[in-house]
């Protein structure tokens, strides 16, 4: 099992102009801990919508690479997004699921992945170009390559330890996050 914080840090090394959409809760804390960046579009309270926000961004910015980092609970709540992404086939979109098999923000209750629900199989059934699970830290380099060069849509299910990591809170003002992101997009 992966250490979530270190795995996310490894993914975002030399990120360049990668657009990063972290899901609410732990994914956002992990991305912020790896280093705040104006091209991080933090979500506060969009449970189940992170993959669709990433899809919208990927379609609106087809020349840019978009990485969605979210939890299993968030993706499970918005499973229909996999089908929509499969239909749209954005080649610049990678979804990394930080799968601890828990709903971390509400008390660590088991999610459906704890009981064998296979997100990789779902993504493949939805015509993702590539989907795989990772369990070892050395695989972060391969995932980083997918983030920057892989032909999507891609889903990576990162099996992480079920632990409650300290929160690293980034900017929480939704309007300010949006404005900063737009300015960074326009200046790149």
Beta strands, then each sheet from edge to edge (+ up, - down):
strand 1: 19-22
strand 2: 66-71
strand 3: 93-99
strand 4: 102-103
strand 5: 109-110
strand 6: 130-134
strand 7: 154-159
sheet 1: 1+ 2+ 3+ 7+ 6+
sheet 2: 4+ 5-
end
